[in-house]
Amino acid sequence: MKFTFDKEWLEKHADRDDNLEIAAGSFSLDQLPPAGIDPGEDPTAVLAFGRLIHLSRRKRGWSVEDLASAARIEVSEAVRIENDPNYVPGPRTVYQLSVALDLPKDRLLQLYGNRIVRDRSLGQQAVKFAARSESVQKLSRQEHQALEEFVKYLNESR
């Protein structure tokens, strides 16, 4: 049996359920494997995803705990997202992060592999972003510019 969840269904249920887990039958969306590509197949996209979350959090001056609270996820999961390239968050978590950080839901799901990527340039932009962003205590001008350009690209309508 294959489950297919489109953007509208996910957003509708995530908004309606607020602090509840989204589930279909006996399966939680967090337990289902991501649809589309396996994030492990594109380590640069995974790296870009973690850095995007990390830099967006730091740009707001948030601690990891602040991010977890705003996204309604566990602190340990927020840490793993930013630091563990082998960790695969579920669609609900990616959705919650997109809401908390004001990032486009569909593009974030595509970036991490929870959606099939229809835009090849997304991968190229992810590589460019990952290459230009390094973890430092304070965002450098270059990191800030890289973050702004990447978020602008994500927000562009396709």
CNS distance restraints for C-alpha pairs under 8 A (distance, minus, plus):
assign (resid   5 and name CA) (resid   9 and name CA) 6.27 0.50 0.50
assign (resid   5 and name CA) (resid  10 and name CA) 6.49 0.50 0.50
assign (resid   6 and name CA) (resid  10 and name CA) 6.32 0.50 0.50
assign (resid   7 and name CA) (resid  11 and name CA) 6.10 0.50 0.50
assign (resid   7 and name CA) (resid 106 and name CA) 6.99 0.50 0.50
assign (resid   8 and name CA) (resid  12 and name CA) 5.95 0.50 0.50
assign (resid   9 and name CA) (resid  13 and name CA) 6.18 0.50 0.50
assign (resid  10 and name CA) (resid  14 and name CA) 5.93 0.50 0.50
assign (resid  10 and name CA) (resid  92 and name CA) 7.93 0.50 0.50
assign (resid  11 and name CA) (resid  15 and name CA) 5.97 0.50 0.50
assign (resid  11 and name CA) (resid  95 and name CA) 7.95 0.50 0.50
assign (resid  12 and name CA) (resid  16 and name CA) 6.07 0.50 0.50
assign (resid  13 and name CA) (resid  17 and name CA) 5.79 0.50 0.50
assign (resid  13 and name CA) (resid  22 and name CA) 6.78 0.50 0.50
assign (resid  14 and name CA) (resid  18 and name CA) 5.96 0.50 0.50
assign (resid  14 and name CA) (resid  22 and name CA) 6.61 0.50 0.50
assign (resid  14 and name CA) (resid  92 and name CA) 7.38 0.50 0.50
assign (resid  17 and name CA) (resid  21 and name CA) 7.21 0.50 0.50
assign (resid  17 and name CA) (resid  22 and name CA) 6.96 0.50 0.50
assign (resid  19 and name CA) (resid  72 and name CA) 7.19 0.50 0.50
assign (resid  21 and name CA) (resid  28 and name CA) 7.01 0.50 0.50
assign (resid  22 and name CA) (resid  28 and name CA) 6.08 0.50 0.50
assign (resid  22 and name CA) (resid  29 and name CA) 6.13 0.50 0.50
assign (resid  22 and name CA) (resid  92 and name CA) 7.25 0.50 0.50
assign (resid  23 and name CA) (resid  27 and name CA) 5.74 0.50 0.50
assign (resid  23 and name CA) (resid  28 and name CA) 4.25 0.50 0.50
assign (resid  23 and name CA) (resid  29 and name CA) 5.74 0.50 0.50
assign (resid  24 and name CA) (resid  28 and name CA) 6.29 0.50 0.50
assign (resid  24 and name CA) (resid  29 and name CA) 7.27 0.50 0.50
assign (resid  27 and name CA) (resid  31 and name CA) 6.68 0.50 0.50
assign (resid  27 and name CA) (resid  32 and name CA) 7.16 0.50 0.50
assign (resid  28 and name CA) (resid  32 and name CA) 6.77 0.50 0.50
assign (resid  29 and name CA) (resid  90 and name CA) 6.42 0.50 0.50
assign (resid  29 and name CA) (resid  91 and name CA) 6.59 0.50 0.50
assign (resid  29 and name CA) (resid  92 and name CA) 6.54 0.50 0.50
assign (resid  30 and name CA) (resid  89 and name CA) 7.10 0.50 0.50
assign (resid  30 and name CA) (resid  90 and name CA) 4.29 0.50 0.50
assign (resid  30 and name CA) (resid  91 and name CA) 6.48 0.50 0.50
assign (resid  30 and name CA) (resid  92 and name CA) 6.27 0.50 0.50
assign (resid  30 and name CA) (resid  93 and name CA) 7.39 0.50 0.50
assign (resid  31 and name CA) (resid  90 and name CA) 6.84 0.50 0.50
assign (resid  32 and name CA) (resid  90 and name CA) 7.11 0.50 0.50
assign (resid  33 and name CA) (resid  90 and name CA) 7.41 0.50 0.50
assign (resid  34 and name CA) (resid  38 and name CA) 7.05 0.50 0.50
assign (resid  34 and name CA) (resid  90 and name CA) 6.71 0.50 0.50
assign (resid  34 and name CA) (resid  91 and name CA) 7.13 0.50 0.50
assign (resid  34 and name CA) (resid 113 and name CA) 6.60 0.50 0.50
assign (resid  34 and name CA) (resid 114 and name CA) 4.66 0.50 0.50
assign (resid  34 and name CA) (resid 115 and name CA) 7.47 0.50 0.50
assign (resid  35 and name CA) (resid 113 and name CA) 6.98 0.50 0.50
assign (resid  35 and name CA) (resid 114 and name CA) 5.07 0.50 0.50
assign (resid  35 and name CA) (resid 115 and name CA) 5.69 0.50 0.50
assign (resid  35 and name CA) (resid 116 and name CA) 6.97 0.50 0.50
assign (resid  36 and name CA) (resid 113 and name CA) 6.09 0.50 0.50
assign (resid  36 and name CA) (resid 114 and name CA) 6.15 0.50 0.50
assign (resid  36 and name CA) (resid 115 and name CA) 5.25 0.50 0.50
assign (resid  36 and name CA) (resid 116 and name CA) 4.37 0.50 0.50
assign (resid  36 and name CA) (resid 117 and name CA) 7.58 0.50 0.50
assign (resid  37 and name CA) (resid  41 and name CA) 7.11 0.50 0.50
assign (resid  37 and name CA) (resid 113 and name CA) 5.25 0.50 0.50
assign (resid  37 and name CA) (resid 114 and name CA) 7.35 0.50 0.50
assign (resid  37 and name CA) (resid 115 and name CA) 7.43 0.50 0.50
assign (resid  37 and name CA) (resid 116 and name CA) 6.29 0.50 0.50
assign (resid  37 and name CA) (resid 117 and name CA) 7.90 0.50 0.50
assign (resid  38 and name CA) (resid  42 and name CA) 7.61 0.50 0.50
assign (resid  38 and name CA) (resid 113 and name CA) 6.03 0.50 0.50
assign (resid  39 and name CA) (resid  43 and name CA) 6.86 0.50 0.50
assign (resid  39 and name CA) (resid  45 and name CA) 7.39 0.50 0.50
assign (resid  39 and name CA) (resid  46 and name CA) 6.28 0.50 0.50
assign (resid  39 and name CA) (resid  88 and name CA) 7.27 0.50 0.50
assign (resid  39 and name CA) (resid 112 and name CA) 6.02 0.50 0.50
assign (resid  39 and name CA) (resid 113 and name CA) 5.17 0.50 0.50
assign (resid  40 and name CA) (resid  46 and name CA) 7.51 0.50 0.50
assign (resid  40 and name CA) (resid  86 and name CA) 7.05 0.50 0.50
assign (resid  42 and name CA) (resid  46 and name CA) 6.68 0.50 0.50
assign (resid  43 and name CA) (resid  47 and name CA) 6.08 0.50 0.50
assign (resid  43 and name CA) (resid  85 and name CA) 7.32 0.50 0.50
assign (resid  44 and name CA) (resid  48 and name CA) 6.01 0.50 0.50
assign (resid  44 and name CA) (resid 126 and name CA) 6.96 0.50 0.50
assign (resid  44 and name CA) (resid 127 and name CA) 5.90 0.50 0.50
assign (resid  44 and name CA) (resid 130 and name CA) 6.95 0.50 0.50
assign (resid  45 and name CA) (resid  49 and name CA) 6.01 0.50 0.50
assign (resid  45 and name CA) (resid 111 and name CA) 6.08 0.50 0.50
assign (resid  45 and name CA) (resid 112 and name CA) 6.40 0.50 0.50
assign (resid  45 and name CA) (resid 123 and name CA) 6.58 0.50 0.50
assign (resid  45 and name CA) (resid 126 and name CA) 5.77 0.50 0.50
assign (resid  45 and name CA) (resid 127 and name CA) 6.94 0.50 0.50
assign (resid  46 and name CA) (resid  50 and name CA) 6.29 0.50 0.50
assign (resid  46 and name CA) (resid  85 and name CA) 6.10 0.50 0.50
assign (resid  46 and name CA) (resid 111 and name CA) 7.64 0.50 0.50
assign (resid  46 and name CA) (resid 112 and name CA) 6.00 0.50 0.50
assign (resid  47 and name CA) (resid  51 and name CA) 6.14 0.50 0.50
assign (resid  47 and name CA) (resid  85 and name CA) 6.35 0.50 0.50
assign (resid  47 and name CA) (resid 130 and name CA) 6.49 0.50 0.50
assign (resid  48 and name CA) (resid  52 and name CA) 5.85 0.50 0.50
assign (resid  48 and name CA) (resid 126 and name CA) 5.54 0.50 0.50
assign (resid  48 and name CA) (resid 127 and name CA) 7.03 0.50 0.50
assign (resid  48 and name CA) (resid 129 and name CA) 6.51 0.50 0.50
assign (resid  48 and name CA) (resid 130 and name CA) 4.84 0.50 0.50
assign (resid  49 and name CA) (resid  53 and name CA) 6.31 0.50 0.50
assign (resid  49 and name CA) (resid 108 and name CA) 7.78 0.50 0.50
assign (resid  49 and name CA) (resid 111 and name CA) 6.68 0.50 0.50
assign (resid  49 and name CA) (resid 112 and name CA) 6.28 0.50 0.50
assign (resid  50 and name CA) (resid  54 and name CA) 6.08 0.50 0.50
assign (resid  50 and name CA) (resid  81 and name CA) 5.62 0.50 0.50
assign (resid  50 and name CA) (resid  82 and name CA) 4.39 0.50 0.50
assign (resid  50 and name CA) (resid  83 and name CA) 6.82 0.50 0.50
assign (resid  50 and name CA) (resid  85 and name CA) 7.59 0.50 0.50
assign (resid  51 and name CA) (resid  55 and name CA) 5.85 0.50 0.50
assign (resid  51 and name CA) (resid  82 and name CA) 6.43 0.50 0.50
assign (resid  51 and name CA) (resid 130 and name CA) 7.07 0.50 0.50
assign (resid  51 and name CA) (resid 133 and name CA) 7.31 0.50 0.50
assign (resid  51 and name CA) (resid 135 and name CA) 7.87 0.50 0.50
assign (resid  52 and name CA) (resid  56 and name CA) 5.87 0.50 0.50
assign (resid  52 and name CA) (resid 147 and name CA) 7.13 0.50 0.50
assign (resid  53 and name CA) (resid  57 and name CA) 6.04 0.50 0.50
assign (resid  53 and name CA) (resid  81 and name CA) 7.86 0.50 0.50
assign (resid  53 and name CA) (resid  82 and name CA) 6.58 0.50 0.50
assign (resid  53 and name CA) (resid  97 and name CA) 7.84 0.50 0.50
assign (resid  53 and name CA) (resid 101 and name CA) 7.92 0.50 0.50
assign (resid  54 and name CA) (resid  58 and name CA) 6.25 0.50 0.50
assign (resid  54 and name CA) (resid  82 and name CA) 5.71 0.50 0.50
assign (resid  55 and name CA) (resid  59 and name CA) 5.91 0.50 0.50
assign (resid  55 and name CA) (resid 139 and name CA) 7.62 0.50 0.50
assign (resid  55 and name CA) (resid 147 and name CA) 7.19 0.50 0.50
assign (resid  56 and name CA) (resid  60 and name CA) 6.54 0.50 0.50
assign (resid  56 and name CA) (resid 101 and name CA) 6.71 0.50 0.50
assign (resid  56 and name CA) (resid 147 and name CA) 7.58 0.50 0.50
assign (resid  57 and name CA) (resid  61 and name CA) 6.50 0.50 0.50
assign (resid  57 and name CA) (resid  62 and name CA) 5.41 0.50 0.50
assign (resid  57 and name CA) (resid  63 and name CA) 7.25 0.50 0.50
assign (resid  57 and name CA) (resid  64 and name CA) 7.60 0.50 0.50
assign (resid  57 and name CA) (resid  67 and name CA) 6.55 0.50 0.50
assign (resid  57 and name CA) (resid 101 and name CA) 7.31 0.50 0.50
assign (resid  58 and name CA) (resid  62 and name CA) 5.66 0.50 0.50
assign (resid  58 and name CA) (resid  63 and name CA) 7.35 0.50 0.50
assign (resid  58 and name CA) (resid 138 and name CA) 7.90 0.50 0.50
assign (resid  58 and name CA) (resid 139 and name CA) 7.77 0.50 0.50
assign (resid  59 and name CA) (resid 139 and name CA) 7.38 0.50 0.50
assign (resid  62 and name CA) (resid  66 and name CA) 5.38 0.50 0.50
assign (resid  62 and name CA) (resid  67 and name CA) 6.28 0.50 0.50
assign (resid  63 and name CA) (resid  67 and name CA) 6.40 0.50 0.50
assign (resid  64 and name CA) (resid  68 and name CA) 6.18 0.50 0.50
assign (resid  64 and name CA) (resid  75 and name CA) 6.63 0.50 0.50
assign (resid  64 and name CA) (resid  78 and name CA) 6.54 0.50 0.50
assign (resid  64 and name CA) (resid  79 and name CA) 6.85 0.50 0.50
assign (resid  65 and name CA) (resid  69 and name CA) 6.13 0.50 0.50
assign (resid  65 and name CA) (resid  75 and name CA) 5.73 0.50 0.50
assign (resid  66 and name CA) (resid  70 and name CA) 6.12 0.50 0.50
assign (resid  67 and name CA) (resid  71 and name CA) 6.00 0.50 0.50
assign (resid  67 and name CA) (resid  78 and name CA) 7.32 0.50 0.50
assign (resid  67 and name CA) (resid 100 and name CA) 7.46 0.50 0.50
assign (resid  68 and name CA) (resid  72 and name CA) 5.63 0.50 0.50
assign (resid  68 and name CA) (resid  73 and name CA) 4.95 0.50 0.50
assign (resid  68 and name CA) (resid  74 and name CA) 5.77 0.50 0.50
assign (resid  68 and name CA) (resid  75 and name CA) 5.20 0.50 0.50
assign (resid  68 and name CA) (resid  77 and name CA) 8.00 0.50 0.50
assign (resid  68 and name CA) (resid  78 and name CA) 5.99 0.50 0.50
assign (resid  69 and name CA) (resid  73 and name CA) 6.57 0.50 0.50
assign (resid  69 and name CA) (resid  74 and name CA) 7.80 0.50 0.50
assign (resid  69 and name CA) (resid  75 and name CA) 7.90 0.50 0.50
assign (resid  70 and name CA) (resid 100 and name CA) 5.51 0.50 0.50
assign (resid  71 and name CA) (resid  93 and name CA) 7.74 0.50 0.50
assign (resid  71 and name CA) (resid  96 and name CA) 4.94 0.50 0.50
assign (resid  71 and name CA) (resid  97 and name CA) 5.24 0.50 0.50
assign (resid  71 and name CA) (resid  99 and name CA) 7.15 0.50 0.50
assign (resid  71 and name CA) (resid 100 and name CA) 5.09 0.50 0.50
assign (resid  72 and name CA) (resid  96 and name CA) 6.92 0.50 0.50
assign (resid  73 and name CA) (resid  77 and name CA) 6.77 0.50 0.50
assign (resid  73 and name CA) (resid  78 and name CA) 7.10 0.50 0.50
assign (resid  73 and name CA) (resid  93 and name CA) 6.87 0.50 0.50
assign (resid  73 and name CA) (resid  96 and name CA) 7.75 0.50 0.50
assign (resid  74 and name CA) (resid  78 and name CA) 6.52 0.50 0.50
assign (resid  75 and name CA) (resid  79 and name CA) 6.29 0.50 0.50
assign (resid  76 and name CA) (resid  80 and name CA) 6.22 0.50 0.50
assign (resid  77 and name CA) (resid  81 and name CA) 6.11 0.50 0.50
assign (resid  77 and name CA) (resid  89 and name CA) 7.89 0.50 0.50
assign (resid  78 and name CA) (resid  82 and name CA) 6.40 0.50 0.50
assign (resid  79 and name CA) (resid  83 and name CA) 6.05 0.50 0.50
assign (resid  79 and name CA) (resid  84 and name CA) 7.84 0.50 0.50
assign (resid  80 and name CA) (resid  84 and name CA) 4.88 0.50 0.50
assign (resid  80 and name CA) (resid  85 and name CA) 7.98 0.50 0.50
assign (resid  80 and name CA) (resid  87 and name CA) 6.37 0.50 0.50
assign (resid  81 and name CA) (resid  85 and name CA) 7.41 0.50 0.50
assign (resid  81 and name CA) (resid  87 and name CA) 6.46 0.50 0.50
assign (resid  81 and name CA) (resid  88 and name CA) 7.75 0.50 0.50
assign (resid  81 and name CA) (resid  89 and name CA) 7.22 0.50 0.50
assign (resid  89 and name CA) (resid  93 and name CA) 5.99 0.50 0.50
assign (resid  89 and name CA) (resid  94 and name CA) 6.69 0.50 0.50
assign (resid  90 and name CA) (resid  94 and name CA) 6.49 0.50 0.50
assign (resid  90 and name CA) (resid 114 and name CA) 7.63 0.50 0.50
assign (resid  91 and name CA) (resid  95 and name CA) 6.02 0.50 0.50
assign (resid  91 and name CA) (resid 109 and name CA) 6.98 0.50 0.50
assign (resid  91 and name CA) (resid 114 and name CA) 6.19 0.50 0.50
assign (resid  92 and name CA) (resid  96 and name CA) 6.08 0.50 0.50
assign (resid  93 and name CA) (resid  97 and name CA) 6.15 0.50 0.50
assign (resid  94 and name CA) (resid  98 and name CA) 6.18 0.50 0.50
assign (resid  94 and name CA) (resid 105 and name CA) 7.67 0.50 0.50
assign (resid  94 and name CA) (resid 108 and name CA) 6.97 0.50 0.50
assign (resid  94 and name CA) (resid 109 and name CA) 6.44 0.50 0.50
assign (resid  95 and name CA) (resid  99 and name CA) 6.36 0.50 0.50
assign (resid  95 and name CA) (resid 105 and name CA) 5.87 0.50 0.50
assign (resid  95 and name CA) (resid 108 and name CA) 7.92 0.50 0.50
assign (resid  95 and name CA) (resid 109 and name CA) 7.44 0.50 0.50
assign (resid  96 and name CA) (resid 100 and name CA) 6.17 0.50 0.50
assign (resid  97 and name CA) (resid 101 and name CA) 5.91 0.50 0.50
assign (resid  97 and name CA) (resid 103 and name CA) 7.86 0.50 0.50
assign (resid  98 and name CA) (resid 102 and name CA) 5.50 0.50 0.50
assign (resid  98 and name CA) (resid 103 and name CA) 4.60 0.50 0.50
assign (resid  98 and name CA) (resid 104 and name CA) 6.15 0.50 0.50
assign (resid  98 and name CA) (resid 105 and name CA) 5.38 0.50 0.50
assign (resid  98 and name CA) (resid 108 and name CA) 6.93 0.50 0.50
assign (resid  99 and name CA) (resid 103 and name CA) 6.55 0.50 0.50
assign (resid  99 and name CA) (resid 105 and name CA) 7.40 0.50 0.50
assign (resid 103 and name CA) (resid 108 and name CA) 7.17 0.50 0.50
assign (resid 103 and name CA) (resid 151 and name CA) 7.09 0.50 0.50
assign (resid 103 and name CA) (resid 154 and name CA) 7.52 0.50 0.50
assign (resid 103 and name CA) (resid 155 and name CA) 7.34 0.50 0.50
assign (resid 104 and name CA) (resid 108 and name CA) 6.15 0.50 0.50
assign (resid 104 and name CA) (resid 154 and name CA) 6.39 0.50 0.50
assign (resid 104 and name CA) (resid 155 and name CA) 5.91 0.50 0.50
assign (resid 105 and name CA) (resid 109 and name CA) 6.15 0.50 0.50
assign (resid 106 and name CA) (resid 110 and name CA) 6.23 0.50 0.50
assign (resid 106 and name CA) (resid 115 and name CA) 7.75 0.50 0.50
assign (resid 107 and name CA) (resid 111 and name CA) 6.00 0.50 0.50
assign (resid 107 and name CA) (resid 154 and name CA) 6.03 0.50 0.50
assign (resid 108 and name CA) (resid 112 and name CA) 6.33 0.50 0.50
assign (resid 108 and name CA) (resid 154 and name CA) 7.84 0.50 0.50
assign (resid 109 and name CA) (resid 113 and name CA) 6.16 0.50 0.50
assign (resid 109 and name CA) (resid 114 and name CA) 4.89 0.50 0.50
assign (resid 109 and name CA) (resid 115 and name CA) 5.44 0.50 0.50
assign (resid 110 and name CA) (resid 114 and name CA) 5.78 0.50 0.50
assign (resid 110 and name CA) (resid 115 and name CA) 4.54 0.50 0.50
assign (resid 110 and name CA) (resid 116 and name CA) 6.07 0.50 0.50
assign (resid 110 and name CA) (resid 117 and name CA) 5.37 0.50 0.50
assign (resid 111 and name CA) (resid 115 and name CA) 7.88 0.50 0.50
assign (resid 111 and name CA) (resid 117 and name CA) 7.53 0.50 0.50
assign (resid 111 and name CA) (resid 122 and name CA) 7.20 0.50 0.50
assign (resid 111 and name CA) (resid 123 and name CA) 7.51 0.50 0.50
assign (resid 111 and name CA) (resid 126 and name CA) 7.80 0.50 0.50
assign (resid 113 and name CA) (resid 117 and name CA) 7.45 0.50 0.50
assign (resid 117 and name CA) (resid 122 and name CA) 7.88 0.50 0.50
assign (resid 119 and name CA) (resid 123 and name CA) 7.88 0.50 0.50
assign (resid 120 and name CA) (resid 124 and name CA) 7.02 0.50 0.50
assign (resid 121 and name CA) (resid 125 and name CA) 6.08 0.50 0.50
assign (resid 122 and name CA) (resid 126 and name CA) 6.06 0.50 0.50
assign (resid 123 and name CA) (resid 127 and name CA) 6.24 0.50 0.50
assign (resid 124 and name CA) (resid 128 and name CA) 6.28 0.50 0.50
assign (resid 125 and name CA) (resid 129 and name CA) 6.03 0.50 0.50
assign (resid 125 and name CA) (resid 150 and name CA) 7.07 0.50 0.50
assign (resid 126 and name CA) (resid 130 and name CA) 5.99 0.50 0.50
assign (resid 126 and name CA) (resid 150 and name CA) 7.79 0.50 0.50
assign (resid 127 and name CA) (resid 131 and name CA) 6.02 0.50 0.50
assign (resid 128 and name CA) (resid 132 and name CA) 6.28 0.50 0.50
assign (resid 129 and name CA) (resid 133 and name CA) 6.12 0.50 0.50
assign (resid 129 and name CA) (resid 146 and name CA) 6.02 0.50 0.50
assign (resid 129 and name CA) (resid 147 and name CA) 7.28 0.50 0.50
assign (resid 129 and name CA) (resid 150 and name CA) 6.57 0.50 0.50
assign (resid 130 and name CA) (resid 134 and name CA) 7.78 0.50 0.50
assign (resid 132 and name CA) (resid 142 and name CA) 7.39 0.50 0.50
assign (resid 132 and name CA) (resid 143 and name CA) 6.69 0.50 0.50
assign (resid 132 and name CA) (resid 146 and name CA) 6.53 0.50 0.50
assign (resid 133 and name CA) (resid 142 and name CA) 7.73 0.50 0.50
assign (resid 133 and name CA) (resid 143 and name CA) 5.25 0.50 0.50
assign (resid 133 and name CA) (resid 146 and name CA) 6.83 0.50 0.50
assign (resid 133 and name CA) (resid 147 and name CA) 7.85 0.50 0.50
assign (resid 134 and name CA) (resid 143 and name CA) 7.27 0.50 0.50
assign (resid 136 and name CA) (resid 140 and name CA) 7.90 0.50 0.50
assign (resid 139 and name CA) (resid 143 and name CA) 5.68 0.50 0.50
assign (resid 139 and name CA) (resid 144 and name CA) 5.85 0.50 0.50
assign (resid 140 and name CA) (resid 144 and name CA) 6.02 0.50 0.50
assign (resid 141 and name CA) (resid 145 and name CA) 5.99 0.50 0.50
assign (resid 142 and name CA) (resid 146 and name CA) 5.98 0.50 0.50
assign (resid 143 and name CA) (resid 147 and name CA) 5.93 0.50 0.50
assign (resid 144 and name CA) (resid 148 and name CA) 6.09 0.50 0.50
assign (resid 145 and name CA) (resid 149 and name CA) 6.02 0.50 0.50
assign (resid 146 and name CA) (resid 150 and name CA) 6.08 0.50 0.50
assign (resid 147 and name CA) (resid 151 and name CA) 6.07 0.50 0.50
assign (resid 148 and name CA) (resid 152 and name CA) 5.96 0.50 0.50
assign (resid 149 and name CA) (resid 153 and name CA) 6.11 0.50 0.50
assign (resid 150 and name CA) (resid 154 and name CA) 6.17 0.50 0.50
assign (resid 151 and name CA) (resid 155 and name CA) 6.16 0.50 0.50
assign (resid 152 and name CA) (resid 156 and name CA) 6.35 0.50 0.50
